[in-house]
Amino acid sequence: MGRKRKYSNAAERLKAFRDRVRLGAVAPVATTVASKRKVKVLSRPARLAAIENEVQSLMDEYQGWRDNLPESLQESDLAEKLDEAIDKLYEVAAILADIDLPKGFGRD
């Protein structure tokens, strides 16, 4: 007994994956060419930019959570932990933004 199939064919599975990528549920890290099974990985600068975007997104989500806390929780441990997380994410974002990548192959 195998597991029940979620999609009836490969086209449905691929469409569902593309929908998840479009909605941001899956990061499009690699692209597969079906006919030759080669994987194209994003460049280092593109991956660094993706990390910067993810950190910024997390910081925005935590800030939104902090801003929408009810008044009864404004001075709680949860609020303090959220403030601490936001501060650390801000530091990480600043460090990532300061990275000066080499161009490589003599293009510096």
C-alpha positions as CSV (number, residue, x, y, z in Angstrom):
1,M,0.0,0.0,0.0
2,G,1.5,3.3,-1.1
3,R,0.4,6.7,0.0
4,K,-2.5,8.3,-1.7
5,R,-1.6,10.6,-4.6
6,K,-2.1,14.3,-4.0
7,Y,-2.0,15.2,-7.7
8,S,-3.2,13.1,-10.6
9,N,-0.3,14.1,-12.9
10,A,3.0,16.0,-13.1
11,A,1.3,19.1,-14.6
12,E,-1.0,19.5,-11.6
13,R,1.9,19.1,-9.2
14,L,4.0,21.6,-11.1
15,K,1.1,24.1,-11.2
16,A,0.6,23.7,-7.4
17,F,4.4,24.3,-6.9
18,R,4.4,27.5,-9.0
19,D,1.3,28.8,-7.1
20,R,3.2,28.2,-3.8
21,V,6.2,30.0,-5.1
22,R,4.1,32.9,-6.3
23,L,2.4,33.2,-2.9
24,G,5.8,33.1,-1.2
25,A,5.3,29.8,0.6
26,V,8.3,28.3,-1.1
27,A,11.5,30.1,-2.0
28,P,12.5,29.5,-5.7
29,V,16.1,28.4,-4.8
30,A,16.6,26.1,-7.8
31,T,15.0,25.6,-11.2
32,T,15.0,22.1,-12.6
33,V,15.0,21.4,-16.4
34,A,12.9,18.3,-16.7
35,S,14.4,16.9,-19.9
36,K,18.0,16.9,-18.9
37,R,17.7,16.9,-15.1
38,K,20.1,19.8,-14.6
39,V,19.7,22.1,-11.7
40,K,20.4,25.8,-12.0
41,V,21.2,27.3,-8.6
42,L,20.9,31.1,-8.0
43,S,24.1,33.1,-7.8
44,R,25.7,34.0,-4.5
45,P,24.6,37.7,-4.7
46,A,21.1,36.6,-5.6
47,R,21.0,34.2,-2.6
48,L,22.4,37.0,-0.3
49,A,19.7,39.3,-1.6
50,A,17.1,36.6,-0.9
51,I,18.4,36.3,2.7
52,E,18.2,40.0,3.1
53,N,14.6,40.1,1.9
54,E,13.7,37.2,4.2
55,V,15.2,39.0,7.2
56,Q,13.4,42.2,6.3
57,S,10.1,40.2,5.9
58,L,10.6,38.5,9.3
59,M,11.3,41.9,10.9
60,D,8.2,43.4,9.4
61,E,6.1,40.4,10.6
62,Y,7.4,40.6,14.1
63,Q,6.9,44.4,14.2
64,G,3.3,43.9,13.0
65,W,2.8,41.4,15.7
66,R,4.2,43.8,18.3
67,D,2.2,46.7,17.0
68,N,-1.1,44.7,17.2
69,L,-0.6,43.4,20.8
70,P,-3.6,44.1,23.0
71,E,-3.1,46.8,25.7
72,S,-3.0,44.1,28.4
73,L,0.1,42.6,26.8
74,Q,2.0,45.8,26.0
75,E,4.2,45.5,29.1
76,S,4.4,41.7,29.2
77,D,7.3,39.2,28.7
78,L,6.0,38.6,25.2
79,A,6.3,42.2,24.3
80,E,9.9,42.3,25.6
81,K,10.8,39.2,23.7
82,L,9.3,40.6,20.5
83,D,11.3,43.9,21.0
84,E,14.4,41.9,21.5
85,A,13.8,39.8,18.4
86,I,13.1,42.9,16.3
87,D,16.3,44.5,17.6
88,K,18.4,41.5,16.7
89,L,16.8,41.1,13.3
90,Y,17.6,44.8,12.7
91,E,21.2,44.1,13.6
92,V,21.3,41.1,11.2
93,A,19.8,43.2,8.4
94,A,22.4,45.9,9.0
95,I,25.3,43.4,8.9
96,L,23.9,41.8,5.7
97,A,23.5,45.2,4.0
98,D,27.2,46.1,4.9
99,I,28.6,43.0,3.1
100,D,30.6,44.1,0.1
101,L,30.9,41.0,-2.2
102,P,33.8,40.7,-4.6
103,K,32.9,40.7,-8.3
104,G,35.3,37.8,-9.1
105,F,37.4,37.0,-12.2
106,G,39.2,40.4,-12.1
107,R,36.0,42.5,-12.3
108,D,36.6,44.1,-8.9
